[in-house]
Amino acid sequence: MHWRAFLDSEVIRYADLADKGDVTLTIKSVKRGKVTGRSAKSTSKAMISFEGAERPLAAGTAILSTIARLYSSDTRKWVGKQITIYADHDVMFGSEKVGGVRVRDQVPKVSSPSGQKETA
């Protein structure tokens, strides 16, 4: 388990996915929200909630533009659609490699009724 998983978070983050591989989820809603960073500065993000998930994903430009390429630039059309998220170990914050959450640039193929991708 990644050490950051022991720290509280209101959103899905890199540490939650670092050891899991791809996770396919069904979008329940997309709303505007705020996330407070390390420096206690708040930034606006899209908060994407998923069927069966306890916490939303705080999405910035990289995630939002990937989902828009898959489904539409209209976020209302994303509800009920599936995306696959994963931990990208190469995401940088300034000059530091911190890892981050990314969305696969393809529509998921097979999923179970719970919304999570079937694995062998």
N, CA, C and O atoms as a GROMACS GRO file, in nm:
protein
  480
    1MET      N    1   0.085  -0.118   0.000
    1MET     CA    2   0.000   0.000   0.000
    1MET      C    3   0.090   0.124   0.000
    1MET      O    4   0.188   0.132   0.074
    2HIS      N    5   0.055   0.220  -0.085
    2HIS     CA    6   0.131   0.344  -0.093
    2HIS      C    7   0.116   0.420   0.039
    2HIS      O    8   0.007   0.421   0.098
    3TRP      N    9   0.222   0.484   0.086
    3TRP     CA   10   0.219   0.554   0.215
    3TRP      C   11   0.117   0.666   0.217
    3TRP      O   12   0.063   0.697   0.324
    4ARG      N   13   0.088   0.729   0.102
    4ARG     CA   14  -0.009   0.839   0.100
    4ARG      C   15  -0.151   0.791   0.126
    4ARG      O   16  -0.238   0.871   0.161
    5ALA      N   17  -0.176   0.661   0.109
    5ALA     CA   18  -0.308   0.606   0.134
    5ALA      C   19  -0.350   0.619   0.280
    5ALA      O   20  -0.468   0.609   0.312
    6PHE      N   21  -0.253   0.640   0.369
    6PHE     CA   22  -0.283   0.656   0.511
    6PHE      C   23  -0.329   0.797   0.547
    6PHE      O   24  -0.376   0.821   0.658
    7LEU      N   25  -0.316   0.890   0.454
    7LEU     CA   26  -0.355   1.029   0.477
    7LEU      C   27  -0.499   1.050   0.430
    7LEU      O   28  -0.541   0.993   0.329
    8ASP      N   29  -0.574   1.132   0.504
    8ASP     CA   30  -0.713   1.158   0.468
    8ASP      C   31  -0.724   1.232   0.336
    8ASP      O   32  -0.640   1.316   0.302
    9SER      N   33  -0.827   1.199   0.262
    9SER     CA   34  -0.856   1.268   0.138
    9SER      C   35  -1.005   1.258   0.108
    9SER      O   36  -1.068   1.155   0.133
   10GLU      N   37  -1.061   1.365   0.056
   10GLU     CA   38  -1.202   1.367   0.020
   10GLU      C   39  -1.224   1.323  -0.124
   10GLU      O   40  -1.339   1.310  -0.167
   11VAL      N   41  -1.116   1.299  -0.199
   11VAL     CA   42  -1.126   1.262  -0.340
   11VAL      C   43  -1.039   1.141  -0.371
   11VAL      O   44  -0.948   1.107  -0.294
   12ILE      N   45  -1.066   1.076  -0.483
   12ILE     CA   46  -0.982   0.968  -0.531
   12ILE      C   47  -0.849   1.028  -0.573
   12ILE      O   48  -0.846   1.132  -0.638
   13ARG      N   49  -0.739   0.962  -0.536
   13ARG     CA   50  -0.608   1.017  -0.570
   13ARG      C   51  -0.512   0.906  -0.610
   13ARG      O   52  -0.546   0.787  -0.605
   14TYR      N   53  -0.395   0.946  -0.650
   14TYR     CA   54  -0.290   0.855  -0.696
   14TYR      C   55  -0.267   0.739  -0.599
   14TYR      O   56  -0.259   0.624  -0.642
   15ALA      N   57  -0.256   0.768  -0.472
   15ALA     CA   58  -0.226   0.665  -0.372
   15ALA      C   59  -0.333   0.557  -0.368
   15ALA      O   60  -0.304   0.442  -0.336
   16ASP      N   61  -0.457   0.593  -0.399
   16ASP     CA   62  -0.566   0.496  -0.398
   16ASP      C   63  -0.554   0.396  -0.514
   16ASP      O   64  -0.609   0.286  -0.506
   17LEU      N   65  -0.484   0.435  -0.620
   17LEU     CA   66  -0.475   0.352  -0.740
   17LEU      C   67  -0.337   0.294  -0.764
   17LEU      O   68  -0.321   0.207  -0.850
   18ALA      N   69  -0.237   0.340  -0.690
   18ALA     CA   70  -0.097   0.306  -0.718
   18ALA      C   71  -0.071   0.156  -0.728
   18ALA      O   72   0.014   0.115  -0.807
   19ASP      N   73  -0.142   0.075  -0.652
   19ASP     CA   74  -0.120  -0.070  -0.653
   19ASP      C   75  -0.234  -0.148  -0.718
   19ASP      O   76  -0.235  -0.271  -0.712
   20LYS      N   77  -0.330  -0.079  -0.780
   20LYS     CA   78  -0.451  -0.146  -0.830
   20LYS      C   79  -0.455  -0.167  -0.981
   20LYS      O   80  -0.533  -0.250  -1.028
   21GLY      N   81  -0.376  -0.096  -1.057
   21GLY     CA   82  -0.389  -0.104  -1.203
   21GLY      C   83  -0.510  -0.025  -1.250
   21GLY      O   84  -0.552   0.071  -1.184
   22ASP      N   85  -0.565  -0.064  -1.363
   22ASP     CA   86  -0.680   0.006  -1.420
   22ASP      C   87  -0.807  -0.021  -1.339
   22ASP      O   88  -0.831  -0.133  -1.294
   23VAL      N   89  -0.888   0.084  -1.321
   23VAL     CA   90  -1.017   0.072  -1.254
   23VAL      C   91  -1.120   0.138  -1.344
   23VAL      O   92  -1.108   0.256  -1.376
   24THR      N   93  -1.221   0.062  -1.386
   24THR     CA   94  -1.325   0.115  -1.473
   24THR      C   95  -1.449   0.145  -1.388
   24THR      O   96  -1.496   0.060  -1.312
   25LEU      N   97  -1.500   0.267  -1.402
   25LEU     CA   98  -1.612   0.314  -1.323
   25LEU      C   99  -1.717   0.381  -1.411
   25LEU      O  100  -1.686   0.429  -1.520
   26THR      N  101  -1.841   0.382  -1.363
   26THR     CA  102  -1.952   0.447  -1.434
   26THR      C  103  -1.977   0.584  -1.372
   26THR      O  104  -1.994   0.595  -1.250
   27ILE      N  105  -1.980   0.687  -1.455
   27ILE     CA  106  -2.000   0.825  -1.408
   27ILE      C  107  -2.144   0.844  -1.361
   27ILE      O  108  -2.239   0.814  -1.433
   28LYS      N  109  -2.159   0.895  -1.239
   28LYS     CA  110  -2.291   0.923  -1.181
   28LYS      C  111  -2.326   1.071  -1.195
   28LYS      O  112  -2.441   1.105  -1.224
   29SER      N  113  -2.228   1.159  -1.175
   29SER     CA  114  -2.253   1.303  -1.187
   29SER      C  115  -2.122   1.378  -1.205
   29SER      O  116  -2.014   1.328  -1.173
   30VAL      N  117  -2.134   1.500  -1.257
   30VAL     CA  118  -2.020   1.590  -1.272
   30VAL      C  119  -2.065   1.726  -1.219
   30VAL      O  120  -2.160   1.785  -1.269
   31LYS      N  121  -1.995   1.774  -1.115
   31LYS     CA  122  -2.031   1.901  -1.051
   31LYS      C  123  -1.906   1.984  -1.030
   31LYS      O  124  -1.794   1.932  -1.033
   32ARG      N  125  -1.924   2.112  -1.007
   32ARG     CA  126  -1.813   2.200  -0.974
   32ARG      C  127  -1.779   2.186  -0.826
   32ARG      O  128  -1.868   2.176  -0.741
   33GLY      N  129  -1.650   2.185  -0.796
   33GLY     CA  130  -1.606   2.174  -0.658
   33GLY      C  131  -1.472   2.241  -0.639
   33GLY      O  132  -1.416   2.299  -0.732
   34LYS      N  133  -1.420   2.232  -0.518
   34LYS     CA  134  -1.289   2.290  -0.486
   34LYS      C  135  -1.206   2.187  -0.413
   34LYS      O  136  -1.257   2.105  -0.337
   35VAL      N  137  -1.076   2.194  -0.438
   35VAL     CA  138  -0.980   2.108  -0.371
   35VAL      C  139  -0.875   2.198  -0.309
   35VAL      O  140  -0.828   2.293  -0.371
   36THR      N  141  -0.838   2.168  -0.184
   36THR     CA  142  -0.734   2.244  -0.116
   36THR      C  143  -0.603   2.168  -0.128
   36THR      O  144  -0.594   2.052  -0.090
   37GLY      N  145  -0.502   2.236  -0.182
   37GLY     CA  146  -0.372   2.173  -0.205
   37GLY      C  147  -0.279   2.182  -0.085
   37GLY      O  148  -0.319   2.223   0.024
   38ARG      N  149  -0.155   2.141  -0.109
   38ARG     CA  150  -0.053   2.139  -0.003
   38ARG      C  151  -0.032   2.275   0.062
   38ARG      O  152  -0.007   2.284   0.182
   39SER      N  153  -0.041   2.380  -0.017
   39SER     CA  154  -0.014   2.514   0.035
   39SER      C  155  -0.140   2.579   0.094
   39SER      O  156  -0.140   2.699   0.121
   40ALA      N  157  -0.245   2.500   0.115
   40ALA     CA  158  -0.374   2.548   0.169
   40ALA      C  159  -0.446   2.638   0.070
   40ALA      O  160  -0.539   2.710   0.108
   41LYS      N  161  -0.405   2.636  -0.056
   41LYS     CA  162  -0.471   2.715  -0.160
   41LYS      C  163  -0.580   2.629  -0.225
   41LYS      O  164  -0.555   2.514  -0.262
   42SER      N  165  -0.700   2.686  -0.240
   42SER     CA  166  -0.811   2.615  -0.303
   42SER      C  167  -0.812   2.641  -0.453
   42SER      O  168  -0.787   2.753  -0.497
   43THR      N  169  -0.841   2.536  -0.529
   43THR     CA  170  -0.856   2.550  -0.674
   43THR      C  171  -0.986   2.483  -0.716
   43THR      O  172  -1.027   2.383  -0.659
   44SER      N  173  -1.049   2.540  -0.818
   44SER     CA  174  -1.172   2.483  -0.872
   44SER      C  175  -1.141   2.361  -0.956
   44SER      O  176  -1.046   2.361  -1.034
   45LYS      N  177  -1.221   2.257  -0.939
   45LYS     CA  178  -1.208   2.134  -1.014
   45LYS      C  179  -1.348   2.083  -1.047
   45LYS      O  180  -1.445   2.122  -0.983
   46ALA      N  181  -1.356   1.998  -1.146
   46ALA     CA  182  -1.479   1.925  -1.170
   46ALA      C  183  -1.474   1.804  -1.077
   46ALA      O  184  -1.373   1.734  -1.072
   47MET      N  185  -1.579   1.780  -1.005
   47MET     CA  186  -1.588   1.664  -0.916
   47MET      C  187  -1.675   1.560  -0.986
   47MET      O  188  -1.795   1.578  -1.005
   48ILE      N  189  -1.610   1.450  -1.024
   48ILE     CA  190  -1.680   1.343  -1.096
   48ILE      C  191  -1.711   1.232  -0.997
   48ILE      O  192  -1.620   1.170  -0.942
   49SER      N  193  -1.840   1.208  -0.974
   49SER     CA  194  -1.884   1.101  -0.885
   49SER      C  195  -1.915   0.977  -0.968
   49SER      O  196  -1.954   0.986  -1.084
   50PHE      N  197  -1.896   0.860  -0.905
   50PHE     CA  198  -1.914   0.733  -0.974
   50PHE      C  199  -2.011   0.643  -0.900
   50PHE      O  200  -2.023   0.651  -0.778
   51GLU      N  201  -2.081   0.558  -0.974
   51GLU     CA  202  -2.170   0.458  -0.915
   51GLU      C  203  -2.086   0.368  -0.824
   51GLU      O  204  -1.983   0.316  -0.867
   52GLY      N  205  -2.128   0.350  -0.701
   52GLY     CA  206  -2.063   0.259  -0.609
   52GLY      C  207  -1.933   0.308  -0.547
   52GLY      O  208  -1.872   0.234  -0.469
   53ALA      N  209  -1.888   0.428  -0.578
   53ALA     CA  210  -1.764   0.481  -0.522
   53ALA      C  211  -1.796   0.577  -0.407
   53ALA      O  212  -1.892   0.654  -0.416
   54GLU      N  213  -1.718   0.571  -0.302
   54GLU     CA  214  -1.741   0.656  -0.186
   54GLU      C  215  -1.700   0.801  -0.209
   54GLU      O  216  -1.763   0.893  -0.157
   55ARG      N  217  -1.592   0.820  -0.288
   55ARG     CA  218  -1.538   0.954  -0.308
   55ARG      C  219  -1.536   0.989  -0.456
   55ARG      O  220  -1.526   0.901  -0.541
   56PRO      N  221  -1.547   1.120  -0.487
   56PRO     CA  222  -1.538   1.163  -0.627
   56PRO      C  223  -1.393   1.175  -0.672
   56PRO      O  224  -1.300   1.167  -0.592
   57LEU      N  225  -1.376   1.195  -0.800
   57LEU     CA  226  -1.246   1.225  -0.859
   57LEU      C  227  -1.242   1.374  -0.889
   57LEU      O  228  -1.330   1.425  -0.958
   58ALA      N  229  -1.143   1.445  -0.837
   58ALA     CA  230  -1.124   1.586  -0.867
   58ALA      C  231  -1.051   1.594  -1.000
   58ALA      O  232  -0.936   1.552  -1.011
   59ALA      N  233  -1.117   1.648  -1.100
   59ALA     CA  234  -1.063   1.645  -1.236
   59ALA      C  235  -1.023   1.782  -1.285
   59ALA      O  236  -1.099   1.878  -1.276
   60GLY      N  237  -0.902   1.789  -1.337
   60GLY     CA  238  -0.851   1.910  -1.400
   60GLY      C  239  -0.854   1.894  -1.552
   60GLY      O  240  -0.922   1.806  -1.605
   61THR      N  241  -0.780   1.979  -1.619
   61THR     CA  242  -0.780   1.984  -1.765
   61THR      C  243  -0.744   1.852  -1.832
   61THR      O  244  -0.810   1.811  -1.927
   62ALA      N  245  -0.641   1.784  -1.784
   62ALA     CA  246  -0.597   1.659  -1.849
   62ALA      C  247  -0.707   1.553  -1.847
   62ALA      O  248  -0.734   1.490  -1.949
   63ILE      N  249  -0.770   1.534  -1.733
   63ILE     CA  250  -0.876   1.434  -1.721
   63ILE      C  251  -1.000   1.476  -1.798
   63ILE      O  252  -1.057   1.396  -1.873
   64LEU      N  253  -1.041   1.602  -1.782
   64LEU     CA  254  -1.162   1.649  -1.849
   64LEU      C  255  -1.149   1.645  -2.001
   64LEU      O  256  -1.244   1.607  -2.070
   65SER      N  257  -1.035   1.683  -2.054
   65SER     CA  258  -1.018   1.681  -2.199
   65SER      C  259  -1.016   1.538  -2.253
   65SER      O  260  -1.063   1.514  -2.365
   66THR      N  261  -0.963   1.444  -2.177
   66THR     CA  262  -0.965   1.304  -2.221
   66THR      C  263  -1.109   1.252  -2.227
   66THR      O  264  -1.147   1.188  -2.325
   67ILE      N  265  -1.188   1.277  -2.123
   67ILE     CA  266  -1.327   1.232  -2.122
   67ILE      C  267  -1.406   1.300  -2.235
   67ILE      O  268  -1.490   1.237  -2.299
   68ALA      N  269  -1.380   1.428  -2.258
   68ALA     CA  270  -1.448   1.500  -2.366
   68ALA      C  271  -1.418   1.438  -2.502
   68ALA      O  272  -1.506   1.431  -2.588
   69ARG      N  273  -1.294   1.393  -2.524
   69ARG     CA  274  -1.259   1.326  -2.650
   69ARG      C  275  -1.335   1.194  -2.665
   69ARG      O  276  -1.370   1.154  -2.776
   70LEU      N  277  -1.361   1.127  -2.553
   70LEU     CA  278  -1.432   1.000  -2.558
   70LEU      C  279  -1.582   1.016  -2.581
   70LEU      O  280  -1.641   0.941  -2.657
   71TYR      N  281  -1.643   1.115  -2.515
   71TYR     CA  282  -1.789   1.121  -2.512
   71TYR      C  283  -1.853   1.250  -2.563
   71TYR      O  284  -1.959   1.244  -2.625
   72SER      N  285  -1.794   1.365  -2.538
   72SER     CA  286  -1.852   1.492  -2.580
   72SER      C  287  -1.798   1.600  -2.488
   72SER      O  288  -1.754   1.571  -2.377
   73SER      N  289  -1.801   1.723  -2.533
   73SER     CA  290  -1.759   1.832  -2.445
   73SER      C  291  -1.870   1.870  -2.347
   73SER      O  292  -1.847   1.946  -2.253
   74ASP      N  293  -1.991   1.819  -2.370
   74ASP     CA  294  -2.105   1.845  -2.282
   74ASP      C  295  -2.104   1.745  -2.166
   74ASP      O  296  -2.133   1.627  -2.187
   75THR      N  297  -2.069   1.790  -2.047
   75THR     CA  298  -2.056   1.700  -1.932
   75THR      C  299  -2.186   1.630  -1.895
   75THR      O  300  -2.183   1.525  -1.831
   76ARG      N  301  -2.299   1.686  -1.933
   76ARG     CA  302  -2.428   1.620  -1.904
   76ARG      C  303  -2.439   1.487  -1.978
   76ARG      O  304  -2.511   1.398  -1.933
   77LYS      N  305  -2.370   1.474  -2.090
   77LYS     CA  306  -2.373   1.350  -2.168
   77LYS      C  307  -2.280   1.242  -2.111
   77LYS      O  308  -2.281   1.129  -2.160
   78TRP      N  309  -2.202   1.275  -2.011
   78TRP     CA  310  -2.109   1.179  -1.951
   78TRP      C  311  -2.178   1.086  -1.851
   78TRP      O  312  -2.129   0.976  -1.826
   79VAL      N  313  -2.290   1.129  -1.794
   79VAL     CA  314  -2.359   1.050  -1.693
   79VAL      C  315  -2.401   0.916  -1.754
   79VAL      O  316  -2.462   0.910  -1.860
   80GLY      N  317  -2.366   0.807  -1.682
   80GLY     CA  318  -2.395   0.672  -1.730
   80GLY      C  319  -2.285   0.612  -1.816
   80GLY      O  320  -2.290   0.493  -1.847
   81LYS      N  321  -2.188   0.692  -1.854
   81LYS     CA  322  -2.075   0.644  -1.936
   81LYS      C  323  -1.965   0.590  -1.845
   81LYS      O  324  -1.954   0.629  -1.728
   82GLN      N  325  -1.884   0.502  -1.900
   82GLN     CA  326  -1.774   0.445  -1.823
   82GLN      C  327  -1.640   0.502  -1.868
   82GLN      O  328  -1.618   0.531  -1.985
   83ILE      N  329  -1.551   0.518  -1.769
   83ILE     CA  330  -1.412   0.556  -1.796
   83ILE      C  331  -1.322   0.463  -1.717
   83ILE      O  332  -1.363   0.403  -1.618
   84THR      N  333  -1.198   0.453  -1.761
   84THR     CA  334  -1.099   0.376  -1.688
   84THR      C  335  -0.994   0.471  -1.635
   84THR      O  336  -0.930   0.544  -1.711
   85ILE      N  337  -0.977   0.471  -1.502
   85ILE     CA  338  -0.876   0.555  -1.438
   85ILE      C  339  -0.758   0.468  -1.395
   85ILE      O  340  -0.772   0.348  -1.373
   86TYR      N  341  -0.642   0.532  -1.384
   86TYR     CA  342  -0.522   0.460  -1.343
   86TYR      C  343  -0.423   0.556  -1.279
   86TYR      O  344  -0.434   0.678  -1.294
   87ALA      N  345  -0.328   0.501  -1.207
   87ALA     CA  346  -0.222   0.579  -1.145
   87ALA      C  347  -0.110   0.599  -1.246
   87ALA      O  348  -0.049   0.502  -1.292
   88ASP      N  349  -0.082   0.724  -1.279
   88ASP     CA  350   0.029   0.758  -1.370
   88ASP      C  351   0.146   0.802  -1.283
   88ASP      O  352   0.144   0.909  -1.223
   89HIS      N  353   0.247   0.718  -1.278
   89HIS     CA  354   0.362   0.742  -1.191
   89HIS      C  355   0.449   0.860  -1.237
   89HIS      O  356   0.533   0.908  -1.161
   90ASP      N  357   0.430   0.907  -1.360
   90ASP     CA  358   0.516   1.012  -1.416
   90ASP      C  359   0.460   1.153  -1.406
   90ASP      O  360   0.521   1.246  -1.459
   91VAL      N  361   0.348   1.173  -1.339
   91VAL     CA  362   0.291   1.307  -1.326
   91VAL      C  363   0.381   1.393  -1.238
   91VAL      O  364   0.426   1.350  -1.131
   92MET      N  365   0.407   1.514  -1.285
   92MET     CA  366   0.496   1.606  -1.214
   92MET      C  367   0.414   1.717  -1.147
   92MET      O  368   0.309   1.757  -1.196
   93PHE      N  369   0.464   1.764  -1.034
   93PHE     CA  370   0.413   1.884  -0.968
   93PHE      C  371   0.534   1.974  -0.951
   93PHE      O  372   0.617   1.950  -0.863
   94GLY      N  373   0.544   2.076  -1.034
   94GLY     CA  374   0.665   2.156  -1.037
   94GLY      C  375   0.778   2.070  -1.089
   94GLY      O  376   0.768   2.011  -1.196
   95SER      N  377   0.886   2.062  -1.014
   95SER     CA  378   1.000   1.981  -1.056
   95SER      C  379   1.001   1.843  -0.987
   95SER      O  380   1.096   1.766  -1.002
   96GLU      N  381   0.896   1.813  -0.912
   96GLU     CA  382   0.890   1.687  -0.836
   96GLU      C  383   0.794   1.588  -0.902
   96GLU      O  384   0.681   1.624  -0.936
   97LYS      N  385   0.838   1.464  -0.918
   97LYS     CA  386   0.752   1.358  -0.970
   97LYS      C  387   0.667   1.307  -0.854
   97LYS      O  388   0.719   1.247  -0.760
   98VAL      N  389   0.535   1.332  -0.860
   98VAL     CA  390   0.446   1.297  -0.750
   98VAL      C  391   0.344   1.190  -0.786
   98VAL      O  392   0.283   1.131  -0.697
   99GLY      N  393   0.326   1.164  -0.913
   99GLY     CA  394   0.223   1.070  -0.956
   99GLY      C  395   0.087   1.137  -0.956
   99GLY      O  396   0.068   1.238  -0.888
  100GLY      N  397  -0.005   1.083  -1.032
  100GLY     CA  398  -0.139   1.140  -1.040
  100GLY      C  399  -0.235   1.042  -1.104
  100GLY      O  400  -0.196   0.935  -1.150
  101VAL      N  401  -0.361   1.079  -1.105
  101VAL     CA  402  -0.465   0.997  -1.166
  101VAL      C  403  -0.486   1.044  -1.309
  101VAL      O  404  -0.490   1.164  -1.336
  102ARG      N  405  -0.499   0.950  -1.399
  102ARG     CA  406  -0.528   0.980  -1.539
  102ARG      C  407  -0.640   0.890  -1.588
  102ARG      O  408  -0.675   0.791  -1.523
  103VAL      N  409  -0.697   0.926  -1.703
  103VAL     CA  410  -0.804   0.849  -1.768
  103VAL      C  411  -0.749   0.789  -1.896
  103VAL      O  412  -0.684   0.858  -1.974
  104ARG      N  413  -0.774   0.660  -1.917
  104ARG     CA  414  -0.734   0.595  -2.042
  104ARG      C  415  -0.809   0.660  -2.158
  104ARG      O  416  -0.926   0.695  -2.147
  105ASP      N  417  -0.739   0.676  -2.269
  105ASP     CA  418  -0.794   0.746  -2.385
  105ASP      C  419  -0.869   0.648  -2.477
  105ASP      O  420  -0.852   0.650  -2.599
  106GLN      N  421  -0.952   0.564  -2.416
  106GLN     CA  422  -1.035   0.472  -2.493
  106GLN      C  423  -1.157   0.435  -2.410
  106GLN      O  424  -1.151   0.430  -2.287
  107VAL      N  425  -1.268   0.410  -2.478
  107VAL     CA  426  -1.390   0.368  -2.410
  107VAL      C  427  -1.367   0.226  -2.359
  107VAL      O  428  -1.321   0.140  -2.434
  108PRO      N  429  -1.398   0.200  -2.232
  108PRO     CA  430  -1.379   0.064  -2.177
  108PRO      C  431  -1.462  -0.039  -2.254
  108PRO      O  432  -1.571  -0.008  -2.302
  109LYS      N  433  -1.408  -0.161  -2.265
  109LYS     CA  434  -1.474  -0.266  -2.342
  109LYS      C  435  -1.571  -0.349  -2.261
  109LYS      O  436  -1.689  -0.358  -2.295
  110VAL      N  437  -1.524  -0.411  -2.152
  110VAL     CA  438  -1.608  -0.503  -2.076
  110VAL      C  439  -1.606  -0.462  -1.930
  110VAL      O  440  -1.500  -0.434  -1.874
  111SER      N  441  -1.724  -0.459  -1.869
  111SER     CA  442  -1.729  -0.429  -1.727
  111SER      C  443  -1.836  -0.512  -1.660
  111SER      O  444  -1.928  -0.562  -1.726
  112SER      N  445  -1.824  -0.527  -1.530
  112SER     CA  446  -1.921  -0.601  -1.451
  112SER      C  447  -2.036  -0.509  -1.412
  112SER      O  448  -2.025  -0.388  -1.430
  113PRO      N  449  -2.145  -0.563  -1.360
  113PRO     CA  450  -2.258  -0.479  -1.317
  113PRO      C  451  -2.220  -0.378  -1.209
  113PRO      O  452  -2.287  -0.274  -1.198
  114SER      N  453  -2.116  -0.404  -1.130
  114SER     CA  454  -2.077  -0.311  -1.024
  114SER      C  455  -2.006  -0.188  -1.079
  114SER      O  456  -1.983  -0.092  -1.006
  115GLY      N  457  -1.970  -0.192  -1.209
  115GLY     CA  458  -1.902  -0.078  -1.267
  115GLY      C  459  -1.752  -0.094  -1.269
  115GLY      O  460  -1.682  -0.010  -1.325
  116GLN      N  461  -1.698  -0.201  -1.208
  116GLN     CA  462  -1.554  -0.222  -1.208
  116GLN      C  463  -1.519  -0.319  -1.318
  116GLN      O  464  -1.591  -0.416  -1.343
  117LYS      N  465  -1.408  -0.294  -1.384
  117LYS     CA  466  -1.362  -0.375  -1.496
  117LYS      C  467  -1.335  -0.518  -1.451
  117LYS      O  468  -1.277  -0.542  -1.345
  118GLU      N  469  -1.380  -0.612  -1.534
  118GLU     CA  470  -1.354  -0.754  -1.507
  118GLU      C  471  -1.205  -0.782  -1.522
  118GLU      O  472  -1.143  -0.736  -1.618
  119THR      N  473  -1.150  -0.856  -1.431
  119THR     CA  474  -1.010  -0.897  -1.441
  119THR      C  475  -1.000  -1.048  -1.428
  119THR      O  476  -1.082  -1.112  -1.362
  120ALA      N  477  -0.899  -1.104  -1.492
  120ALA     CA  478  -0.885  -1.250  -1.490
  120ALA      C  479  -0.817  -1.297  -1.364
  120ALA      O  480  -0.797  -1.417  -1.346
   0.00000   0.00000   0.00000
